[in-house]
Amino acid sequence: TGELPSTFIVLAEHAVDVVLVLPFLIAAGWSSIRKLTPRQWGALLVIGVGGSAAATVAFTQSFHYVSPSVAVVLQKLQPLVAITLAAVVLKESFGKQFWLWAGAALIGAYFVTFAGFTPQLYPGAPMQLQLHGAILALVAAVLWATSTVMGRYLLAGVDFKLVTSLRFVVAFVTLLVTAYSTHAVPVLSSVTGKNWLFIAITAVTSGVVSLFIYYHGLRTTKASVASLAELGFPV
């Protein structure tokens, strides 16, 4: 983020991801895509436009205004949104034991995020900019939580490989339009080989590989539980 616009970084990551998921789309065939209902397409748009495109750009952009540790701890509020939506949209029920472990997970997530248990703000940065960064991180958390619930809804009738692949395609198209309309695409010759390497690594690890595993697990896991499981990533 110190060298490239956030929108371009996320766009480039999704370009790599789309290339990698093409074999899965071809294997699924056009007939599988045509079978999707309007509600399923609506859920896919929420996941692709909100969860993949807007949320990732917002989270990446927040690093310009607050330290990553602040953005990460604000992202820990994501399960609270997911649990609420899971109860309302998916009608998930929660026992006493769930709330006990949910509380432990949220408290533990805070402790593993900070060495001294205190968020490290950017010293001397104007409070207005810090607030801007915090809002961006919170927007990302809400969108990711919503995507978790919509993903669980989709997986009741759609193969997880197709959900993952279409998420990347929808996000890529959204990001492409956004990047060009906001002039966020730099002169490609200014993007270094190291930049491309880091983009590729991020695209594979936090993109294709992690999301295939994630949606495979989400098929048989409550959205509320999945959202709490995500809290383990700072470890």
N, C-alpha and C positions, 0 to 999 in steps of 0.2 A: 504493500500500500504506500510505501515511501517513494516508489518510482512510477507506478501505473494507476490509472483511475479504477476505483472499485468495480464499477459496472463492467469495464473491459476485462478485469481479472476473472469475474464470475462468468462472463460471456465466453472467454477462452476456455475455462474449465468445462463448461457445458458443451462446447464444440468437441472437445476430446471425448466427453461422455457419450455424446450422440453417435460418434463414430463407433465406439465400443459396443453400444447396444443395438446397432443396426442388425446384426445377425439374429438377435432375439425377436426383433420386429418382423423380419423376413420369415422366421420360423413360425411365428404366431399367425401370419397371413392377414390379408385385408378383411377376410370374413370375420375374424375375431374382433377387429376394431369396429366393424359395422354393427356388430351386435350390442355395442355399448348403448345404454339408454341415456336420455337427456339428463337424468339425475346423476348418472355415473360420469358423464362428460362434465357436469357442473362440479362434481367432487374433484375430477382430474384438473380442472382449471384452477380450483382453489389450491391444490397441491403444487401444480406446475408454476402458475403465475405468482401465487402467494408464498408457498413454502420453499420452492427452489429459487425463483428469481428475486422477488422483492425482499424476502427475509434474508437471503444470503448477501445481497447488496447492502441492505441496512446494517447487518451485523459487521460486515467488512468495513463499511464506511464509519462505523462507530469507533473503530480503532484510531481514526484521525483526531478524535476529540477526547477520548478517555483511554486509559491503559487497558490492554486486553483482559487483565484480571477483573476490572470493573465490569466490562461487557459480559464476561463469563459468569460472574455471580448474578447479574441481572437476568441472564438466560436461565438461571436456576428457578425463576418464577414460572417457567414454562409448564411444569406439571400441574400447577394450580389452575391454569386455564384449561389444560387438557382434561383434568379430572372433572371440572365443571361441565365442559362440553360433552364428555363421555356420558355423564349422568343424564344430561338433557337430550342429546341427539341419539346416543346408542342405548340409552336406558340401562347403563351398567350399574350394578349394585355394589356396595362396599360394606364389608364387615368391620368389626372393631379392630381386628388384627391389621387390616389394611391401613387404617388411620395411624396406628402405632408405628408401623414401618414407614409410612409416608412421612411422618414427622421426623423420624430418625434419618431418613434419606435426605430431606431438605436441610436439616442441621448439619449432617455430615458433609453434604455437598459444599456448604459454606466454608467449613473448616479446611477441606482439601484444596480449596481455591486460593487461600491466602496463607503465606508463611507466618505472618505475624497476626493473623485473624483480623486485619484491618485492610480494606480496599486501598490500593495504591493509585490515587488520582495523579494526573499530570501536574507536578509542582508549578505554580505560577500561571497555570492556564486559566483564562477567564471563566467564571462560573457559568456564564451563558453557553459557552462552547461545551463545557462538561455536561450541562443539562441536555444540550442537543445530542451529544453522544449517548447519554443514558436513555433518552427517548428512542433513539434508533435501535439500541439493544433490546429495549422492551417491545418495540414493534416486531422485531425479529422473533422474539420469544412467543408472542401471541400468534403470529403466523405459523410458526413451526408447530405449536400446540394444536392449532386448528387442522394443520396438515396431518398430524398423527391420527386425529379422530376421523377425518375424511378418508385416510388410507385404510383404517380399520373397516370403515363402511364399504369401501370398494372391494376389499379382499374377500368379502362374503360371496361375491359372484364373479370376480375377475382374477385371472392367474397373476401371481405376484411378479413374474418376470415382465408381463405386459404392463402392469401398473408402473413398475420402475422405469421401463423404457419410455413409455408415453410421458411420464413426469419430466424426463430430461428433454424430450422433443418440444413439449409445450413451453418449458422454461427457456429453451434455446431461442425459439421464435420470438418470445416476449423480450428477451434480453437483446436480441439482434435489433429489433425495432427501437427499443429504448436507447441502446448505445449510439445508434446512428442519429436518432432524433435529438439527442443531447450532446452530440459531438464528443462522445466519450471513447472513441476509437483512435488511439494514437497512430502515428506513422509507424508501420510495422517494423521498419528498419531500426527504430529506436528501442524495440523490445529485444533485450539481450538473450543470448543462449541460456544464461542462468535463469532469467525470468521464465522462459519457456519450460525449462526443466522443473522449476518449482510449481508452475501451473499444472504440468502433466502429473507430478507427484500428488498434488492436492486433488486433482480431478479423479485419479484412480483410487486413492485411499479414502478420502471423505466423500467421494462421489459414487462411482459404479460399485466398487466392492462393498463399501459399508451399507449402501442402500439396498443392494440385493440381499445381503444378510438380514438387514432390518425388516424388510417387507416379508421375507421368508418367515421370520420369527413372529411378526405381527399377525400372521394368519391365525395363530392359535393363542394369542395373548391379548388381554384387555388393553385398550388404548391407555387407560389410566396407569396400568402397571408398566407398559412400555415406556411411557413418558418418565416414570421414576427410574427405570433402568438406564435411560439416557444420561442420568446424572453422574454416572460412573466415569464419564470421559476425561475429567481433569486428572484422574488417578494416573 
